[in-house]
Amino acid sequence: MSVKLDSVLKSDSHLLGYFPNSYILLMKEKIGPWVVLVPRQQENLTEWYELTESQQNSLNKEINCISHCLKNEFSTDKLNISIIGNIVSQLHIHIVSRQKNDYIWPKPIWGNTKNVQFSTSEIMPIKNKIVNYLTKNFVSFKTTK
């Protein structure tokens, strides 16, 4: 089953593709890259504990796949992984590649970004790098292209 994406997530990101258990979104905010995974097992999930143990394990593998991608393909000094959901209640997991030279380092991204978005020419190489890495390294990845 594929669930409907929250409208805020949809407008703030680009859909890159999907794993068996989650949609893969690239946030438009000019920091990172900042990837969000959204579980697609069932409607109305808001909390991690609502997933079965098997779903949690599968989703954890997908988080690790994205983490490896960001660490290997970008100048990542630190990965920030979080589930917050105070504004968007639909369960989603943030995986953010942080660099010591990003404009808000070392502060957390939440509440500190300036809503500056990547231009199309800036985000296309990021999208392509992530999609190419996942296509090459993770057979379970499917692109939206």
Backbone as CSV, one residue per row, in Angstrom:
resi,resn,N_x,N_y,N_z,CA_x,CA_y,CA_z,C_x,C_y,C_z
1,MET,0.841,-1.188,0.000,0.000,0.000,0.000,0.882,1.246,0.000
2,SER,0.486,2.228,-0.746,1.193,3.502,-0.753,0.307,4.560,-0.114
3,VAL,0.848,5.273,0.851,0.081,6.289,1.554,0.237,7.636,0.865
4,LYS,-0.709,8.512,1.114,-0.680,9.865,0.577,0.293,10.702,1.405
5,LEU,1.134,11.481,0.721,2.083,12.359,1.420,1.371,13.586,1.962
6,ASP,1.756,14.011,3.155,1.272,15.246,3.742,1.574,16.399,2.786
7,SER,0.659,17.352,2.686,0.808,18.456,1.731,2.027,19.334,2.019
8,VAL,2.396,19.496,3.284,3.585,20.292,3.625,4.845,19.566,3.158
9,LEU,4.928,18.267,3.429,6.076,17.496,2.957,6.166,17.554,1.435
10,LYS,5.038,17.427,0.789,4.995,17.434,-0.669,5.490,18.769,-1.232
11,SER,5.061,19.878,-0.640,5.437,21.195,-1.172,6.867,21.598,-0.806
12,ASP,7.407,21.037,0.274,8.752,21.409,0.736,9.857,20.508,0.190
13,SER,9.505,19.564,-0.689,10.498,18.567,-1.104,10.295,18.132,-2.544
14,HIS,11.269,17.358,-2.998,11.208,16.674,-4.289,11.166,15.180,-4.006
15,LEU,10.243,14.461,-4.626,10.180,13.017,-4.480,11.264,12.397,-5.362
16,LEU,12.215,11.699,-4.749,13.311,11.076,-5.486,12.994,9.652,-5.914
17,GLY,12.208,8.971,-5.103,11.889,7.579,-5.378,11.390,6.920,-4.123
18,TYR,11.571,5.599,-4.070,11.085,4.901,-2.890,11.845,3.606,-2.667
19,PHE,11.868,3.236,-1.407,12.321,1.925,-0.966,11.058,1.089,-0.744
20,PRO,11.197,-0.190,-0.458,9.997,-0.994,-0.206,9.099,-0.431,0.892
21,ASN,9.698,0.261,1.881,8.914,0.715,3.029,8.739,2.215,3.136
22,SER,9.377,2.985,2.271,9.292,4.444,2.451,9.499,5.210,1.155
23,TYR,8.869,6.379,1.121,9.155,7.369,0.089,10.454,8.062,0.460
24,ILE,11.209,8.503,-0.545,12.458,9.223,-0.321,12.281,10.627,-0.874
25,LEU,12.340,11.612,0.019,12.159,13.014,-0.352,13.457,13.775,-0.142
26,LEU,13.732,14.727,-1.015,14.851,15.641,-0.853,14.267,17.016,-0.560
27,MET,14.592,17.551,0.603,14.048,18.845,0.997,14.650,19.960,0.142
28,LYS,13.845,20.979,-0.112,14.267,22.103,-0.941,15.139,23.098,-0.180
29,GLU,15.096,23.064,1.144,15.865,23.991,1.982,17.349,23.896,1.660
30,LYS,17.996,25.035,1.508,19.398,25.091,1.086,20.323,24.810,2.268
31,ILE,20.288,23.592,2.682,21.190,23.073,3.710,21.266,21.578,3.465
32,GLY,22.350,20.990,3.820,22.410,19.545,3.685,23.213,19.065,2.508
33,PRO,22.748,18.036,1.876,21.407,17.602,1.557,20.634,17.104,2.788
34,TRP,19.333,17.284,2.694,18.392,16.954,3.758,17.363,16.014,3.153
35,VAL,17.404,14.759,3.562,16.512,13.729,3.042,15.484,13.377,4.111
36,VAL,14.267,13.106,3.657,13.199,12.669,4.553,12.642,11.358,4.023
37,LEU,12.505,10.384,4.902,11.845,9.124,4.573,10.453,9.128,5.196
38,VAL,9.467,8.744,4.399,8.087,8.673,4.872,7.603,7.239,4.701
39,PRO,7.293,6.556,5.824,6.798,5.184,5.717,5.552,5.122,4.834
40,ARG,5.471,4.070,4.028,4.334,3.922,3.131,3.546,2.639,3.381
41,GLN,3.648,2.087,4.606,2.966,0.843,4.922,1.469,1.003,5.181
42,GLN,1.104,2.077,5.882,-0.302,2.241,6.255,-0.617,3.712,6.483
43,GLU,-1.876,4.056,6.308,-2.337,5.434,6.489,-2.307,5.831,7.961
44,ASN,-2.199,7.121,8.188,-2.369,7.736,9.507,-1.326,7.351,10.545
45,LEU,-0.120,6.965,10.123,0.952,6.725,11.086,1.484,8.062,11.577
46,THR,1.633,8.200,12.877,2.211,9.421,13.428,3.395,9.140,14.345
47,GLU,3.523,7.920,14.846,4.560,7.612,15.827,5.312,6.345,15.429
48,TRP,6.596,6.301,15.782,7.457,5.164,15.484,6.888,3.871,16.062
49,TYR,6.375,3.914,17.295,5.891,2.699,17.952,4.693,2.086,17.238
50,GLU,4.027,2.842,16.364,2.879,2.310,15.628,3.296,1.338,14.522
51,LEU,4.569,1.354,14.168,5.091,0.382,13.212,5.319,-0.942,13.927
52,THR,5.150,-2.027,13.207,5.504,-3.321,13.786,7.020,-3.389,13.937
53,GLU,7.487,-4.338,14.713,8.932,-4.494,14.877,9.596,-4.764,13.530
54,SER,8.965,-5.567,12.711,9.499,-5.873,11.382,9.565,-4.604,10.515
55,GLN,8.525,-3.788,10.563,8.512,-2.522,9.819,9.600,-1.580,10.331
56,GLN,9.771,-1.523,11.647,10.832,-0.688,12.227,12.206,-1.144,11.743
57,ASN,12.426,-2.448,11.740,13.719,-2.983,11.293,13.963,-2.674,9.823
58,SER,12.947,-2.834,9.004,13.083,-2.542,7.574,13.340,-1.065,7.338
59,LEU,12.611,-0.225,8.036,12.791,1.216,7.885,14.163,1.647,8.395
60,ASN,14.632,1.014,9.455,15.969,1.307,9.963,17.036,1.002,8.909
61,LYS,16.867,-0.082,8.162,17.791,-0.407,7.068,17.773,0.696,6.000
62,GLU,16.602,1.219,5.724,16.473,2.284,4.725,17.119,3.583,5.224
63,ILE,16.979,3.869,6.510,17.655,5.026,7.113,19.168,4.861,6.959
64,ASN,19.651,3.648,7.204,21.085,3.378,7.059,21.544,3.542,5.617
65,CYS,20.729,3.134,4.655,21.078,3.305,3.236,21.266,4.780,2.902
66,ILE,20.314,5.611,3.322,20.411,7.053,3.061,21.611,7.633,3.798
67,SER,21.832,7.194,5.017,22.975,7.683,5.795,24.288,7.384,5.091
68,HIS,24.435,6.157,4.591,25.647,5.792,3.841,25.793,6.670,2.607
69,CYS,24.708,6.888,1.907,24.745,7.726,0.714,25.230,9.129,1.046
70,LEU,24.623,9.756,2.036,24.995,11.132,2.383,26.430,11.215,2.871
71,LYS,26.848,10.241,3.655,28.213,10.251,4.186,29.252,10.013,3.081
72,ASN,28.930,9.147,2.135,29.879,8.799,1.082,29.901,9.780,-0.083
73,GLU,28.797,10.435,-0.357,28.691,11.252,-1.563,28.815,12.754,-1.325
74,PHE,28.722,13.184,-0.078,28.750,14.619,0.211,29.767,14.899,1.311
75,SER,30.137,16.121,1.462,31.130,16.511,2.479,30.472,16.571,3.855
76,THR,29.996,15.439,4.311,29.262,15.357,5.564,30.212,15.304,6.747
77,ASP,30.073,16.288,7.639,30.828,16.260,8.894,30.042,15.544,9.985
78,LYS,28.710,15.651,9.928,27.855,15.039,10.943,26.486,14.782,10.339
79,LEU,25.936,13.605,10.616,24.573,13.294,10.202,23.624,13.589,11.353
80,ASN,22.544,14.293,11.073,21.479,14.505,12.045,20.301,13.645,11.613
81,ILE,19.865,12.739,12.470,18.728,11.867,12.184,17.699,12.096,13.279
82,SER,16.462,12.398,12.840,15.466,12.752,13.840,14.050,12.473,13.354
83,ILE,13.189,12.202,14.327,11.743,12.119,14.106,11.134,13.138,15.060
84,ILE,10.531,14.177,14.503,9.941,15.192,15.377,8.428,15.247,15.155
85,GLY,7.984,15.783,14.047,6.575,15.746,13.694,5.670,16.691,14.451
86,ASN,6.189,17.797,14.953,5.320,18.745,15.654,4.457,19.542,14.683
87,ILE,4.954,19.829,13.498,4.183,20.578,12.501,3.493,19.615,11.550
88,VAL,4.226,18.641,11.043,3.665,17.594,10.180,3.575,16.335,11.020
89,SER,2.342,15.912,11.312,2.187,14.757,12.200,2.432,13.426,11.492
90,GLN,2.329,13.382,10.159,2.602,12.135,9.444,4.017,11.676,9.770
91,LEU,4.159,10.422,10.165,5.463,9.899,10.543,6.451,10.089,9.402
92,HIS,7.573,10.723,9.715,8.647,10.924,8.737,9.957,11.065,9.491
93,ILE,11.031,10.642,8.826,12.352,10.624,9.452,13.269,11.546,8.672
94,HIS,13.881,12.490,9.373,14.823,13.435,8.773,16.233,12.850,8.856
95,ILE,16.958,12.908,7.749,18.374,12.528,7.711,19.082,13.689,7.021
96,VAL,19.850,14.444,7.803,20.435,15.686,7.310,21.956,15.592,7.316
97,SER,22.535,15.882,6.167,23.987,15.965,6.049,24.405,17.358,6.483
98,ARG,25.161,17.434,7.570,25.615,18.729,8.071,27.098,18.912,7.791
99,GLN,27.445,20.122,7.421,28.835,20.493,7.199,29.192,21.627,8.151
100,LYS,30.419,21.615,8.615,30.855,22.654,9.550,30.796,24.049,8.948
101,ASN,30.726,24.145,7.632,30.634,25.460,6.990,29.212,25.821,6.566
102,ASP,28.195,25.022,6.963,26.832,25.437,6.605,26.436,26.643,7.455
103,TYR,25.490,27.409,6.974,25.206,28.729,7.544,24.628,28.728,8.955
104,ILE,24.266,27.557,9.479,23.764,27.547,10.857,24.562,26.628,11.776
105,TRP,25.661,26.074,11.287,26.491,25.202,12.120,26.967,25.945,13.355
106,PRO,26.952,25.383,14.523,26.575,24.030,14.925,25.143,23.935,15.433
107,LYS,24.363,24.962,15.227,22.977,24.942,15.715,22.164,23.866,14.994
108,PRO,21.084,23.392,15.642,20.189,22.449,14.958,19.428,23.167,13.839
109,ILE,19.005,22.419,12.844,18.300,23.043,11.727,16.912,23.540,12.137
110,TRP,16.275,22.860,13.082,14.909,23.215,13.457,14.874,24.581,14.127
111,GLY,14.128,25.491,13.506,13.979,26.837,14.035,15.109,27.775,13.663
112,ASN,16.098,27.287,12.925,17.242,28.122,12.589,17.463,28.324,11.094
113,THR,16.734,27.598,10.257,16.897,27.801,8.818,16.170,29.081,8.416
114,LYS,16.502,29.567,7.230,15.951,30.848,6.767,14.999,30.680,5.590
115,ASN,14.551,29.461,5.336,13.681,29.140,4.210,14.303,29.581,2.883
116,VAL,15.616,29.431,2.794,16.324,29.678,1.539,16.360,28.350,0.801
117,GLN,15.862,28.342,-0.422,15.771,27.099,-1.164,16.834,26.998,-2.250
118,PHE,17.227,25.755,-2.524,18.127,25.501,-3.639,17.456,25.949,-4.930
119,SER,18.231,26.520,-5.825,17.728,26.788,-7.172,17.690,25.456,-7.917
120,THR,17.007,25.440,-9.041,16.933,24.219,-9.847,18.325,23.768,-10.267
121,SER,19.175,24.713,-10.651,20.530,24.341,-11.088,21.377,23.826,-9.926
122,GLU,21.078,24.236,-8.709,21.820,23.747,-7.540,21.326,22.378,-7.083
123,ILE,20.023,22.148,-7.175,19.476,20.909,-6.607,19.586,19.721,-7.554
124,MET,19.621,19.963,-8.856,19.686,18.851,-9.809,20.916,17.958,-9.606
125,PRO,22.120,18.522,-9.423,23.266,17.637,-9.181,23.145,16.841,-7.882
126,ILE,22.519,17.430,-6.873,22.308,16.719,-5.600,21.344,15.558,-5.819
127,LYS,20.222,15.842,-6.482,19.245,14.792,-6.783,19.888,13.671,-7.576
128,ASN,20.626,14.038,-8.611,21.253,13.029,-9.465,22.269,12.188,-8.700
129,LYS,23.037,12.817,-7.836,24.059,12.096,-7.063,23.399,11.085,-6.120
130,ILE,22.323,11.494,-5.466,21.620,10.580,-4.555,20.985,9.434,-5.337
131,VAL,20.266,9.751,-6.402,19.603,8.724,-7.203,20.626,7.754,-7.791
132,ASN,21.727,8.266,-8.327,22.753,7.390,-8.895,23.364,6.473,-7.834
133,TYR,23.655,7.024,-6.665,24.230,6.213,-5.583,23.258,5.113,-5.164
134,LEU,22.007,5.471,-4.947,21.026,4.485,-4.495,20.760,3.441,-5.571
135,THR,20.707,3.855,-6.828,20.488,2.920,-7.933,21.632,1.915,-8.018
136,LYS,22.836,2.389,-7.837,24.029,1.538,-7.943,24.192,0.612,-6.737
137,ASN,23.835,1.089,-5.547,24.168,0.367,-4.318,23.015,-0.340,-3.614
138,PHE,21.794,-0.029,-3.967,20.660,-0.612,-3.244,19.599,-1.080,-4.229
139,VAL,19.554,-2.384,-4.416,18.674,-2.977,-5.404,17.196,-2.695,-5.106
140,SER,16.866,-2.423,-3.863,15.476,-2.187,-3.486,15.011,-0.763,-3.785
141,PHE,15.918,0.103,-4.218,15.552,1.486,-4.538,14.887,1.560,-5.908
142,LYS,13.803,2.312,-5.988,13.112,2.571,-7.249,13.015,4.076,-7.431
143,THR,13.405,4.555,-8.599,13.346,5.984,-8.872,11.972,6.371,-9.407
144,THR,11.662,7.649,-9.289,10.399,8.149,-9.837,10.540,8.553,-11.287
145,LYS,11.768,8.542,-11.819,12.005,8.952,-13.209,11.431,7.957,-14.186
